[in-house]
Amino acid sequence: MGGSFGANLRRIRDESGLSLAQLAAKINYSKSYLSKIENDLKPPTADIAKRCDSLFGTAGFLSAMVTAGERPDGDQDEDVADDEVWVMVAGDDGERRFHRLPRREVLTGVGAAAGFALTGGARAVVDEPTLAGLRTMFGQYRLLGTTSSPATVLAPVIAHVDTLRALAAAGHPESVRRQLLLLASRAAEYAGWMSQEAGDERAALWWTHRSVAFAEAGGDEHFASYALIRRAEIAMYRQDPLTTIELATLAQADRAAGARILGLAARCEAQGHALVGDRAAYRRALDRAAALLAEADPAVPVLGSSSVSDEVALADGWSLYDLGRPAEAAAALDRQFPGITASARRARARFGARRVLAHAGNGEIDHACELAPAVLADAAQVDSATVRVDLRELARVLARWPGHPAARELRFALGTALRVRPGSGG
């Protein structure tokens, strides 16, 4: 069906019997703004398209018109040589950035290589208590990551990866070597996640690739499916729903990957369908995710987030906003948010920001402004690039209420939060 977005929106609205004023009231946008969109004087936004698709039941038709042709150039999945590694270093201006450095230079300063040098090359003996200590250490890094900036946790996690890799290459029995490599794969995956949280997608993808290599060397033939999920999540935050769905679907092709991986892949697929505006496909995928995650073996080491108790319910609240249903999203997140423990600050910042955004998107500006300070406090602590995506969207939503005093005050606070980063001296 041809025609511009504006022409199609007007046709669908007329066929539904709604006036422009009635449409404006139902989706919380001004009549004058929608009139400009219908007359092709203003470009449509993804948010308006999602809300209209939800209201008119057009199954993502309008959203597809907005997103067509807007995918970023390439996957930015730049390869890095095996003798190089991504590390975060502080520049002369105090800002921390990722740099690609020769592995030899990195290993002379961190990880097992430094330990071997300090002990005169003495061979490390790795037994079960040592392995338990290494697992505990990684668990502590993950715990630290729930409450602090990626800049705090990335350097020790990268050192931990290289320690495990070097120990695995030190001639231990095969059973020990495999356990070291499997732990290295989990630590490398976590380095990729923290790289994404630090805003470096390229480093996130590189560490994800390394995690697969470690896992395969350790005998885990299914970890590659989880790496596809991580790539799908990166695409999701890039607002690229088609790639999100494609990668999440590929991750479900290996039916032997286990209920946890398959469930996470189905959940990610559902979030991609939400971005497209296809509610039926979204619900099917989310129901499948709930069933699979309920079957997951709790004795198996957790992949993905371990700081929330009901990730499917939280994902539902998250995605209802993407489906253009902010009132339902706000209600769902109101129910689930109190279950996130106070110590899980990264999760509280992520879902708290989406909760505030849902209330604001539903026109509940006073309530959104009441909830926002606690979210901004958590967001400042964890310094998350993915949380900042929703905070920027919140600022845009609040701009629709220029005369609202609390909204103006919150927009100022958001502007400050988005400009000032921990450790920047601002």
N, C-alpha and C positions, 0 to 999 in steps of 0.2 A: 504494500500500500504506500503510494507516494505522498508528496507534500511535506511541508516543514513541520517541526515539532508543534509550533503554535497553531498551525492549521488543523493538525490532527487533534490537539487538545480541545480546540473549539468545537470540532465535529463531535468528539466523544461527549463533551459536556452538553452540547445541544441535544444529542440523542438520549442522554440520561435525564433530560428535563430540568437540569440545574441552571440557575442564573449564575452570572459571574460572581455576584455578591454572595450567593449561597456556597459556591465552591470556595471562595476566600475564607468564609467562616469555618468550613469543614476542615480545611488543611492549615489554618492559622497563618495565612499570608494575606497581604493587603490586596484589595480589588484592583487598585491602580497598577500594582506590580504585575499581577497576573494578566491584566489587559495588555501591558507592554509585551509580555511573553507571547500571548496569543496573536499579537500583531507583528511579531518578529522584530520588535524594537529592543528587546532584551533577550540574552541567551538563557535558555532553561538551565536549571541546576539539577544535579542528580537527586537532591532531596525532594524537590517539587515533583520530579518524575516518579519517584518511589511512592510518594503520598497519593498521587493521582492514580497510579496503577493499583494501589491498594483500595482506594475509594471506588474506582470504576470496575475493578475486577478484570483488568486488561493484561494480566499475567506477564508483566515485564515489558510490554510493547513500547511504552513511552520511555522507560529506563534504557532500553536498547538503543533508542534514537539519540539519547544523550551520550551514552558511552561509546557509540560506534566511532571508530577512528581515533579514540583518545588513549589507547594503550601506550605505555611508555616505549621508547625505542629500545628494542632488544631486551634480553633477560639480565643484562649487566652481570652475567655469570662469568666474569673474567677468570681465566685459569691462572694458577700460580704454580711456579716450578716446585718440584719436590724438595729442592734445596733452599727454599724460601719459606717464610712464615709471617703471618700477620701478627703484629704486636701493637699495643697501645703505648705511646710514649708522650711525654710532656714537652711541648715546644717552648721556645724562649718567651712566648707571651703567656705561658701558664696553661694554655688550652691543651687538652689531651686529644690526640688524633691517632688513627691507625696508620701504620707504615709497613711496607713490605721489606723485610730485612733478610739477609742471608741467615739460614738456620745456624751456621757455625757461630755467627756473632751472638745470636740469641742464646745458644746453649752454653756459651762460655760464661754467661751471667746468671742463668736460671736453671732450675731443674736438676736432674741427676748428674748431668755433666759437671756442674759446679761442685756437687757433692763428691764426685769421684776425684776431681782435681784436688780438693781440700784434704782428702784422705789418702793422697798418694796413689790413686788408682785402685784401692782395695775393692775387691769384688763384694757387692751387696748380696746378702743371703735373704731370700724372700720366702718366708714360711707362712702358715695360716694366720698367726697373730699379726705379722707384718701386713698381709693382705687386708685383714680386718681393720688395721689402723689406717691404711690408705683409703679404704671405703668410708670410714668414719670422717676422714679429712675432707673427702669430696662432699659428704653430707653436710659438713659444716660450711663449706663454700656455698652450697645451694641454699642453706639457711640464711647465710649472710646476704645472698642475692635477693631474698624476699623483703629485706628491710633497708637496703642501701643502694647507692649508685653503681652502675656497671663499672665505673672507673675504679671502684673499691675492690671488686671481686675478680675482674678480668685478668689482671696480671698474675695473681696466685693460681688461678685456674689454668692459665696457659702454662705456667711453670709445672703444675701438677701433671698436665698432659705429657709434657716432655720428660718428666721424671718417670712416668709409667712406661712411655715408649722406650726410653733408654734401659730401664730395668728389664723390659720384655726382650730386648736384644742382647742381654748379658749372659745368655747361655743357661737359663734355668730349665727345669723339666717342662715338657710340653704342657702339662696341665696347669702349671703356674704361669707359663708364658701366655696361655689363652686367657686366663683370668685377668692378667695385667692388661692385655690388649682390649678385652671387653670393657674393663673399667676406663681405659683410655678413650674408648669410643664414646662412652657416656659423658666423660669430662669434655671431650672435644665438641660434642653436640651442645653441651651447656655453654661452652665458649661461643658457639655460634649464636645461641639465643641471647646471651649478654651483648654480643656484638650488634645484633638487631636492636636491642634495647638502647644501645649507645648511638644508634642512628647510622650504622655502617652496614648496609645491605651486602656489599661485596665481600666484606670479611665474614659476615654471617654465612653466606653461601660457601665460602672456602672452608671454613671450619666444619660445616655440615658434610662436605665432600670428604674431609679427613676422617670424620667420625665413621663414615661408611667403610673407608679403607681399613681402619683399625678393627671394626666389627667383623668384617669378612676375614681378616687375618686371624681373628680370634675364634672363628667358626660360627659366627652368627650370620646366617644366610638371609635373614628377614629384616635386618636393620635398615637396609636400603629403602624399604617401604616407609619406615618412619622418616627417613630423610626427605622423601617426597612430600610428606605432610608438612615438614618444616618449610620446604620451598613453597608449598601451597599457602602457608600462613604468611610468608613474606609477600606473596602476590596479593593476598587479601588486604593487607595493610597498604599496599600500593594501589588499592581500589581497582584491581584487575580480576573481576569475577570469573571470566572465562578460563584464565590460566589456573585460578584457584580450583575450580571444578575439575578441570582436566587432570591436574596433578593429584588431587585428592581421590579421584576415581582410579587413577593408575595405582595409587597406594593400596587400594582394595583388591587389586588383581591377584595378589598372593594370598590365597585363602588360608594358607598355613602360617601366616604372620602372627596369629594370636588375636584374641578378642580385644586386648587393649589397643594395639596398633590399628586394627580394623575399625574399632569404635571411634578413635580419634580422627581417622581418615573420614569416616561418615559424618562426624560432627563438622569437620572443616568443609566437606562438600556442601553440607546444609548451609553454612555461612556464605559460601559462594552463591548458592541459589538465592539466598536472601538479598545479596547485593544486586543480583539480576532482577529481583522482584517476582520470582516464581515461587509463590507460597506453597503450592501443592508439592512441588519437587523438594522444597525446603522441609516440609513436614515429614515426607517419606524418609528423607535422609536422616533427620534428627531422631525420628522414632527408631530407625535402625541403629543409630549411635547409642541411644539409651539402652537398647536390648543388649548390644555387644559389650558395652562398658559394665553392665550389670553382671556379665559372665566372666569378666576379667579375673584372673587369679591374683588375689591380694599378696601372695607370697613372692610374686615376680617383681623385681625392681621396677619402680614406677618410671614411666616415660612421660614427659610433659609435666604440666603443673601438678604439684602435690599439696598445694596450700588451700584448695577449696574442696568442699565436701560433695557438692552436686554440680559438676561442671556442665552437665547437659542443661539443667534448669537455668544456670547463669547464661549459657550460650543462647538459650531461647530468649531470655530478656534482652540480651545484646542484639540479636538478629531481628527481633520484632521492630526495633527502631529502623534498621536497614530496609525492612519491608514497608516502611511508611506508616507504621502503627505505633506512634509514640506513647499514646495513653496505655496500651497494653504492655509496651516495653517498660514504662515507668512502674506499673503495678507489679509486674513480674520481678523487676529488680528490687523494688521495695520489700518484697517477700524474701528474696534470697540474700540480699546484701548483709543483713544482721548476722548471718551464719558464717561470714568471713571473719576469722579471728583478727584481733587488733594487731597481732605481730606480723600478719601477712600484708605488709604495707603495699607491696607491688600489686597484689590482687585487689586490694581495697582502692588503690588509685585507679586501676584500670576499669573495674566495674563501677566504682563510684563516679568516675567521669562520665561514663555512659549513662548512668542513672540520672545525673544532673542534666545531661544533654536531653534525655527523654522527657523529663519534666518541663524543661524550657521549650522543647519542640512541641509540647502539648499546650503551650500557652500559660503554664503554671510558673510564672516568672518569680513570684515571691518565694515559693517553695524551693525552686531551683537555687535561688540566691542564699537561702538558709542552709542548704546542704553543701554548697560549694566550698566554704572555707576549710572544712575538714579534708575534703578531697585535694585541695591545693596544697595543704600541709603534707599529705602523703606523697603527692606527685613531686614536690620539691625534694623530698627525702630520697626517692628512688630514681629520679632523673631519667624517666623513660621516654624514648622517642615515640613509641607506639601510643602511650597515653597522651602525648602532646598532639597527636592527630585529632583526638576527640576534643581536647581543650581548644584547639584552633577552630573546630567546627562550632563549639559552644560560643566562642566569641562572635562568629558570624551570625548565629541564631539570635544572640542578644542584641545585635545591631538593628534588628527589626523593631526594637522598643527603645528608640533614642531618648524618649521623654521619661523613662522609668528610672527613678533615682538609684534604686538598688541594682538595676541592670547596668547602669553607667558605672557604678562603683565596682561591680564584679568585672566588667570589661577592662577597667583600669588594672585590677589585680591580675587578670589573665594576661594582659599585655606585659606586665612586669614579670610574671612567671615564665612566659614564653621567651622573653629576652635574656633573663638572668639565669645562668646555669651554675650549679654548685662548683666551687673552686675557680670560677672565672674572675673573682674579685669584684664583680658588679653588685 
